[in-house]
């Protein structure tokens, strides 16, 4: 059985949840049984596991929130990021777009095929180097990108934006440190991000 401190996010008394909400299985832990991180991980203190789980949960919830906000849109959340990137860098190459989005080239290719079929983007050969394909938003794509910007603003304002300023600054600082550690580990593994 994992060790979780009283009043932490796993306290079944609901004290770890600021609103005292109860989740399935009678605990304030939204993961329920079977979570791969609901076990003692050798060499990792329970607090670090709890922080990781909360971070993971936040990413999942924010992804779901974005998907819910896009339910009535013609754009998938993954394409939303692509539209926003292209609205800032129209004419970017496909490989540069993949690097900007931190996804593989095949992933971007699949996404772009769908977006091209939907009339949101067009591809053109680079005038100086015919081997390079440049990506451009169509008028429809620009309209979609503007809508995505509005949806992103609404989601961010309704979540992170509602935290007090000092909490946002502290969260930014902590996430910056966490990202630096992750980048360092990736570089050690031979990946550059």
NORPENOR-V508596 format. One record per run of one state. SS is the DSSP state (H for helix, E for strand, - for the rest). FROM is the first residue (numbers start at 0). TO is the last residue. If there is no record, write none. Layout:
ss:SS from:FROM to:TO
ss:SS from:FROM to:TO
This chain:
ss:- from:0 to:22
ss:H from:23 to:25
ss:- from:26 to:44
ss:H from:45 to:68
ss:- from:69 to:75
ss:H from:76 to:87
ss:- from:88 to:91
ss:E from:92 to:92
ss:H from:93 to:100
ss:- from:101 to:103
ss:H from:104 to:116
ss:- from:117 to:119
ss:E from:120 to:124
ss:- from:125 to:131
ss:E from:132 to:136
ss:- from:137 to:137
ss:H from:138 to:157
ss:- from:158 to:158
ss:H from:159 to:161
ss:- from:162 to:163
ss:H from:164 to:187
ss:- from:188 to:192
